[in-house]
């Protein structure tokens, strides 16, 4: 057991960062020996099953212990971290304990970090930004590598226009939003747009999938009450938490994926929806304008703007054939530029640059 790269997921809750790691692990393990530290993921289980000789579960202490020494070929071991505590640990190992490691950090934030994260990031051997805009806030960016998703895990159903029927929910077509239930994800904007639109479009039912943590329970209760007062409780449905292995099925079920957060660093939901053959209507935040080809795979609307979201949806909801065509174009776009295989290749190139002590802004 001597992994080249140690990948950390030191957060208990499943998040967007977790989703990225989950998709990448089986792909990275095709070509690299990986040590995995932290909360388990389905992708980790798959990597272990497929590549038992190249994927290793490690405790924090095991990972620290084996990092005392270089790899057999003399190279330093690489730690790929994505959160502040993980940067803190690895900086201490490298600089205080003098362990022979290289540290790579992925930055998706589209804002100026506060002083402490900036200091941590400045100490990284390599920094991957997920968009050019994110790179503009990190002066020591090594490379821009957009997130990608698994084209096997996220795939279209056999017939997009009839997929909704397998849910046994009302209507002929589904429209869904996926992510945490909280204000910054724009769930209230989605609900208000659905309250306006669903009476006009009786063939549609809306679903909201995602975790609602205790601090946002009142927020969700208010939305549920508002839905009920408009007589739409059977057509705007909170699905609750959907497991990583189930979410693709719900993307397949819906004809339209809506992603309308008020702020998002990158955002995978448009990619996941497009890969499953959905037309996408997204707010102008994160990487959504880079992902969604306006009028081809869907529409991008101003963030925090219910009127704009409603208008964009009203244009496309009358035409399921058009929506299915947009979904096919979306799938092709993801295949061309946003696959997890492409992301893994970009990350591996950064590992190589770091070991060569080369930086190359892209």
Secondary structure, DSSP 4 states (H G I P E B T S, - for coil): ---SEEEEE--SS--HHHHHHHHHHHHHTTTS-EEEEES--HHHHHHHHH-TTTEEEE-HHHHHHHTTS--TTSPPEEEEE-SHHHHHHHHIIIIIS---EEEEEEE---SPPPHHHHHHHHT-SEEEESSHHHHHT-TT--EE----B-TTTS---S-TTTGGGGG--SSSEEEEEES--SGGGTHHHHHHHHHHHTTT-TTEEEEEES---GGGHHHHHHHHHHHHHTT-TTTEEEEE---TTTHHHHHHH-SEEEE--S--SS-SHHHHHHHTT-EEEEES-TTHHHHS-BTTTEEEE-TT-HHHHHHHHHHHHT-HHHHHHHHHHHHHHHHHH-BHHHHHHHHHHHHHHHHTT-----
